[in-house]
Amino acid sequence: MRTYNTVGLPAFVILLAALRAEGQSPSSLSLADAIAMSRAVSPELRAAGEAVSAARGREVQSRAISNPSLAYSTERTSRNGASNSQQILGLEQRLELGGQRGARARAATLRRRAAEARLQSARMSLDYDVARSYALAVSADRRAALARQAAASFGTAGRVSARRLAAGDVSVYADRRLRLEAARYSALEAEANLSRRSARLALSALISVSADSFAIIEAILTDSIPPNAGAPDIAALRAAALRNRPDYIAASAEMEALEAEASLASRERVPSPLLSAGMKTETTGQEGGRMSGFAGGISLPLPLFDRRGGAIQAASAELRRAAAEREVLRRRIVREVDEAADALLAAEQERAALAPQLGSHTAAALRSAQVAYAEGEITLLEWLDAVRAYHEAESSYATLLAETAIRRASLERVVGGTQTGPSR
């Protein structure tokens, strides 16, 4: 496996902006480049990244100590012409002695880890979408090329048939049959070109800087499907998925965060005292009646009415809910791994069965049939059967290659790994 990192993403953004300004597209595009470009411009990744930044800010704030308060009070009393006044200036500081601040910080840290895992999950989902679109575009390119080749073959055969019809070597029926098949393959070519455009459009939407106006990428897609990787180890894939899946990591972090918040709700039962200390000045109406000194005090909330019972109950229920949802996710992950592995194995087996029947020798056989028909050595029906068999087999194989690549990317996504490096 090969990991695609985000090194050089600003360069991709600059490159794409320049190409859009010139109305051009890259001359070639690899799967790794397409993934890097999509990561650079994806609004989903930007949103997930900002969620991580927000979680980091809340993590920093959770460790902050509450600010002290500056308090000033004055009192004045009088009786029978005599007066007495007091002025007190002090600082008040609330102390959390029950470990509330530590529990709050731990919960915020775990929330930040969950946000980072969700960012990784969004990145993996985007990588899969790009790999899928890239594979479909490669397959559509191949099918369009095969349709053009078939249409060109019928053009050549039509000219041969016209000469033979003029010479009386073929019947009018055979000539009409050939022209009917030529029209059908022209329609197939138009359909293949439309499919190619749609596939390119889907890929362009993922790597374009702006969604308001983007041009269809007409670059040469340089990557092909990697060779058969063999039968996967299901037990190892399950273990890797439960270890690496970002959504499972996020669910675990959120459950631990809820556990910390439940601990915080319980710790909030411990009263947080308010300490005060300052200077006091007292003035009386008697001689030498001005005095000054130190003032101190403590204020302790009495847990008479609010024992945090409802908050503790709610936090405990949220923790149990999160644990149940994580178990649901765990079971779904195991099922997804099994299904993706089975689907990939089936596609690989189909590919292995069809691949030996295709290749350069099959193309050479088709060319030989073309020459044989031009020289009158085989009939029209024999040539049509050869063209149809070659076109359908190659088109099916192109579709199967794309399906194999998509299923491989799907397996790597459900396992929590990286995209497999394409072959060149």
Buried (B, 14 or more C-beta within 10 A) or exposed (E): EEEBEEEEBEEBBEBBEEBBEEEEBBEEBBBBBBBBBBBBBBEBBEEBBEBBEEBBEBBEEBEEEEEEEEEEEEEEEEEEEEEBBBBBBBEBBBBBEBBBBBBBBBBBBBBBBBBBBBBBBBBBBBBBBBBBBBBBBBBBBBBBBBBBBBBEBBEEBBEBBBEBBEEEEBEEEBBEBBBEBBEBBBEBBEEBBEBBBBBBBBBBBBBBBEEEEBBBBEBEBBBBBEEBBEEBEBEEBBEBBBEBBBBBBBBBBBBBBBBBBBBBBBBBBBBBBBBBEBEBBBBBEEEEEEEEEEBEEEEEEEEEEEEBEEBBEEBBEBBEEBBEEBEEBBEEBBEBBBEBBBBBBEBBEBBEEBEEEBEEEBEEEBEEBBEBBBEEEBEBEEBBEBBBBBBEBBBBBBBBBBBBBBBBBBBBBBBBBBBBBBEE
